[in-house]
């Protein structure tokens, strides 16, 4: 049971290491200029390979459970499916219902664990294979694979690495579940943190934050929904940024542009940050030099003066 690109390596791993009796994904969604209904990445792979596939609008419909009962699964594997499963469905598999989660639980339970790890400045994240319960991401841990976080990582490229790690971890978990070689370890309730789903508004840059926090936000919100500020009342997405060692003038209000050139250097609540690539509303992404060639900016301009 899965939906986005993150779940594709998990589907491929299952197909390679066991008999895949069925795939569940979300319904087709309109995409592109023509808004034509398009299968999810998981559904597209299942269709291409001829795997049994259902795409229910509601997972609690009686016919969905009837289909799963007919498949008689030993394992029910969930990887970013995007729906909460009822207890009756979790009870269907003979061995276990398991989840491929993109964090080292109990840290970052929830729908946005990859961005949360970047926002927190974590040195590592990883994949947790856990036994599912009705409470979200609260089940016993069966297996974990750490993945180091690089200084240049965004949610986009870190998701790709974690997706691949998820496939590897799932193969190992399947093999060890069959042999009885996985110990279920309860999560430490004291160490639990939560990672809510990203929203567009959460990407707004608050220039009173330290430069290191703003730089993490830029990476965490790439590729979606993008960190953003405003310039002359219009949205300006910040696509790439870096923290600089230079301290801004003591009288510089956070959000004030303090230098221009190959970068837009901005004072923050603690330190300064260089904007390297941006995207104005309705325009294409540009490196800052190209952006400045067509924009009228001056040192002293304040970004997002209302925030």
Residue pairs with C-beta under 8 A, 6 or more apart in sequence:
1 23
1 24
1 25
1 76
1 77
1 78
1 79
1 81
1 85
2 8
2 10
2 11
2 23
2 24
2 25
2 42
2 77
2 78
2 79
2 80
2 81
3 25
3 26
3 40
3 41
3 42
3 43
3 80
3 81
3 82
4 40
4 41
4 42
4 80
4 82
5 41
5 159
5 160
5 163
6 79
6 80
6 102
6 159
6 162
6 163
6 166
7 41
7 42
7 79
7 80
7 81
7 100
7 163
7 166
8 41
8 42
8 45
8 163
9 163
9 164
9 166
9 167
10 77
10 79
10 100
10 163
10 166
10 167
10 170
11 20
11 23
11 42
11 45
11 46
11 79
12 45
12 167
13 166
13 167
13 168
13 170
13 171
13 174
14 20
14 77
14 170
14 174
15 49
15 51
16 171
17 171
17 174
17 175
18 74
18 75
18 174
20 51
21 52
21 71
21 72
21 73
22 51
22 52
22 53
22 54
22 67
22 68
22 71
22 73
23 42
23 43
23 46
23 51
23 52
23 53
23 54
24 53
24 54
24 55
24 56
24 59
24 64
24 68
24 81
25 39
25 40
25 42
25 43
25 46
25 53
25 54
25 55
25 81
26 40
26 43
26 55
26 81
26 82
26 83
27 55
27 56
27 57
28 37
28 38
28 39
28 40
28 43
28 55
29 37
29 38
29 40
30 36
30 37
30 38
31 38
32 38
39 47
39 55
40 55
43 53
43 55
45 51
46 52
46 53
47 53
52 71
54 64
54 67
56 63
56 64
58 64
59 83
59 85
59 86
59 89
60 86
64 89
65 88
65 89
65 92
68 76
68 89
68 92
69 92
72 94
73 92
73 93
73 94
74 93
74 94
74 95
75 93
75 95
75 96
75 97
75 98
75 174
75 177
76 89
76 90
76 92
76 93
76 96
76 97
76 98
76 132
77 97
77 98
77 99
77 100
77 170
78 85
78 97
78 98
78 99
78 100
78 132
79 99
79 100
79 166
79 170
80 100
80 102
84 136
85 97
85 132
86 134
87 134
89 97
90 97
90 132
90 133
90 134
91 97
95 177
95 178
96 131
96 132
96 177
97 131
97 132
98 129
98 130
98 131
98 132
98 142
98 173
98 177
99 128
99 129
99 130
99 131
99 132
99 137
99 139
100 127
100 128
100 129
100 166
100 169
100 170
101 113
101 127
101 128
101 129
101 130
101 137
102 113
102 114
102 125
102 127
102 159
102 162
102 166
103 109
103 113
103 114
103 116
103 117
103 125
103 126
103 128
103 195
104 124
104 125
104 126
104 128
104 144
104 146
105 128
105 130
105 137
105 141
105 144
105 187
106 187
106 188
106 189
106 191
106 192
106 193
107 117
107 122
107 191
107 192
107 193
108 116
108 117
108 120
108 125
108 193
108 194
108 195
109 136
109 137
109 138
109 192
109 193
109 194
109 195
110 116
110 136
110 137
110 194
110 195
110 196
110 197
111 195
111 196
111 197
112 195
112 196
112 197
112 198
113 125
113 195
114 125
114 155
114 158
114 159
114 162
115 155
115 195
115 198
115 220
115 221
116 193
116 195
116 220
117 125
117 149
117 158
117 195
118 149
118 153
118 154
118 155
118 158
118 216
118 219
118 220
119 216
119 217
119 220
120 193
120 216
121 212
121 216
122 149
123 148
123 149
124 146
124 147
124 148
124 149
125 146
125 147
125 149
125 158
125 162
126 144
126 145
126 146
126 147
126 162
126 165
127 144
127 145
127 147
127 162
127 165
127 166
127 169
128 141
128 143
128 144
129 141
129 142
129 143
129 144
129 169
129 170
129 173
130 137
130 139
130 140
130 141
130 142
131 139
131 140
131 142
131 184
132 139
133 139
138 187
139 187
140 184
140 185
140 186
140 187
141 184
141 185
141 186
141 187
142 173
142 177
142 182
142 183
142 184
142 185
143 169
143 172
143 173
143 176
143 182
144 169
145 165
145 168
145 169
147 158
147 161
147 162
147 165
149 158
152 219
153 219
154 219
154 220
154 222
154 223
155 219
155 220
155 221
155 222
155 223
155 224
156 222
156 223
173 182
176 182
198 221
198 224
198 225
199 225
200 225
202 221
203 217
203 221
203 225
203 226
203 227
203 228
204 227
204 228
204 229
204 304
204 307
205 214
205 217
205 218
205 227
205 228
205 229
205 238
205 303
205 304
205 307
206 214
206 307
207 214
207 229
207 254
207 255
207 266
207 267
207 268
207 269
207 303
207 304
207 307
208 254
208 255
208 268
208 269
209 217
209 268
209 269
209 270
210 268
210 269
210 270
210 271
211 243
211 244
211 268
211 270
211 271
211 272
211 273
212 243
212 270
212 271
214 227
214 241
214 268
214 273
215 241
215 242
215 243
215 273
217 227
218 227
218 238
218 239
218 240
218 241
220 227
221 227
222 239
222 240
226 237
226 238
226 239
226 279
227 237
227 238
228 235
228 236
228 237
228 238
229 235
229 236
229 238
229 255
229 303
229 304
229 307
230 236
230 303
230 304
230 306
230 307
231 280
231 295
231 297
231 301
231 303
234 280
234 281
235 280
235 281
236 278
236 279
236 280
236 281
236 303
237 278
237 279
237 280
237 285
238 275
238 277
238 278
239 276
239 277
239 278
239 279
239 285
240 275
240 276
240 277
241 273
241 274
241 275
241 276
242 273
242 274
242 276
243 271
243 272
243 273
243 274
244 265
244 271
244 272
244 273
244 274
246 265
246 272
247 271
247 272
248 256
248 258
248 267
248 268
248 271
248 272
249 258
249 267
252 258
252 267
253 267
253 302
254 267
254 268
254 269
255 266
255 267
255 268
255 302
255 303
255 304
255 305
255 307
256 266
256 267
256 300
256 301
256 302
256 303
257 264
257 265
257 266
257 297
257 298
257 299
257 300
257 301
257 302
257 303
258 265
258 266
258 267
258 272
258 299
259 265
259 299
260 292
260 297
260 298
260 299
261 289
262 288
262 289
263 274
263 275
263 276
263 288
264 274
264 275
264 278
264 288
264 292
264 297
265 272
265 273
265 274
265 275
266 272
266 273
266 274
266 275
266 303
275 288
276 287
276 288
277 285
277 286
277 287
277 288
278 285
278 286
278 288
278 291
279 285
279 286
280 291
280 295
